[in-house]
Amino acid sequence: MRAPTGISELDAMLHGGLMRGDVALVVGSAGTGKTTLALQYLINGATKFNENGLYITFEEMPAQIYRDAASFGWDVRKLEAEGKLRVVCTSPPVLVQFVEQRNPIDAIIAEINAKRIVIDSISHLESFIPASELRGELYRLINHLKMKELTSIFTVESHEVFGNQLVVTGVGLSFLVDCIILLRIVEIQSTLKKALTVLKIRGSDHDKQLREFEITPQGIKIAAPFAQYEGVLTGAPRMSLTEEAGRAWAEAFARKRR
Amino acid sequence: MKETNLHELMGKLMGTEIKAELVRLFHMNPGILDTVEGIARRVGRMPKEVETEISTLVELGVLRRERFGNLDVVSLNTSKDREIQSRIATLIEGSGKR
């Protein structure tokens, strides 16, 4: 029923992992860790859950993916040689080209018996496909992947690094996908931190807390929720009233003891 | 390809600057599955410049070209690539013994 990401804290937030056959959107601005999270999902699928995966990139060359993955200790070339993973570098028109229900990537999906797919990033489709056709093409692509029983992650670039506005895409992609994971950079006490939250899972409950995460040499590591702060996503967080009151009492108590 | 010496084989594969760039691109990035326009962008050239060289590499069997609707999709012929690599290794070994 579930396709675990292998990132234990994220799987706990998702109540076991992504729903099998679903499409999850990982939204974040540049440098938030979308590619790392997506790649980790495929690496863990191939090495821990016996689920082969396909990584589709539009801009980043496979050589760069191999190099970046190696910095986390992930040997993508070896997994490719073993037929467990495949990195495909293509252009959006190829991805949305369907002839008699056949797509150029279908042969690769069949060849490695892929169960997972990552498209990094779906934002590139906007530059190649007319806006009037984009939603329809995305709908077709999503259904094609679902028919192949793939559990998918699409990454999408959010232009707002800070602030209280969040526009996932202009074509209503958030309505087409089943799950949305938001990655955000937030400022807490003059330090930039990374935050992750699950905004939506269709047909399942999920953890609604906003959690801090880090990109470690082993990949994404999710920590505790930002329990002491409110308004973190707005980019102007403040200490929660309970926390503030607690701190004021502690300070007053300390003063009295002095 | 029935070249008897290394020079002849390398000439066919990398006889021009663009051909050498394409062979290198596909060798470093075996997962490229793209249109001529897409490939041209990846080597920083115009489609017109790479079109003929891609056709030559397709004829040599290094690259594969498949038609999908109105798109020609080009990819590396991995089995042929392995064959060529082993042929180069054999020729290098042979030239060393002479």
HADDOCK unambig.tbl for C-alpha pairs under 7 A between the chains (distance, minus, plus):
assign (segid A and resid 61 and name CA) (segid B and resid 29 and name CA) 6.65 0.50 0.50
assign (segid A and resid 62 and name CA) (segid B and resid 29 and name CA) 5.21 0.50 0.50
assign (segid A and resid 62 and name CA) (segid B and resid 31 and name CA) 6.65 0.50 0.50
assign (segid A and resid 63 and name CA) (segid B and resid 28 and name CA) 6.01 0.50 0.50
assign (segid A and resid 63 and name CA) (segid B and resid 29 and name CA) 5.56 0.50 0.50
assign (segid A and resid 87 and name CA) (segid B and resid 31 and name CA) 5.57 0.50 0.50
assign (segid A and resid 88 and name CA) (segid B and resid 31 and name CA) 4.41 0.50 0.50
assign (segid A and resid 88 and name CA) (segid B and resid 32 and name CA) 5.68 0.50 0.50
assign (segid A and resid 88 and name CA) (segid B and resid 33 and name CA) 6.56 0.50 0.50
assign (segid A and resid 89 and name CA) (segid B and resid 31 and name CA) 5.71 0.50 0.50
assign (segid A and resid 89 and name CA) (segid B and resid 32 and name CA) 4.55 0.50 0.50
assign (segid A and resid 89 and name CA) (segid B and resid 33 and name CA) 6.00 0.50 0.50
assign (segid A and resid 90 and name CA) (segid B and resid 32 and name CA) 6.02 0.50 0.50
assign (segid A and resid 90 and name CA) (segid B and resid 33 and name CA) 5.21 0.50 0.50
assign (segid A and resid 90 and name CA) (segid B and resid 34 and name CA) 4.90 0.50 0.50
assign (segid A and resid 91 and name CA) (segid B and resid 34 and name CA) 6.10 0.50 0.50
assign (segid A and resid 91 and name CA) (segid B and resid 38 and name CA) 6.20 0.50 0.50
assign (segid A and resid 94 and name CA) (segid B and resid 34 and name CA) 6.82 0.50 0.50
assign (segid A and resid 99 and name CA) (segid B and resid 68 and name CA) 6.51 0.50 0.50
assign (segid A and resid 99 and name CA) (segid B and resid 69 and name CA) 5.85 0.50 0.50
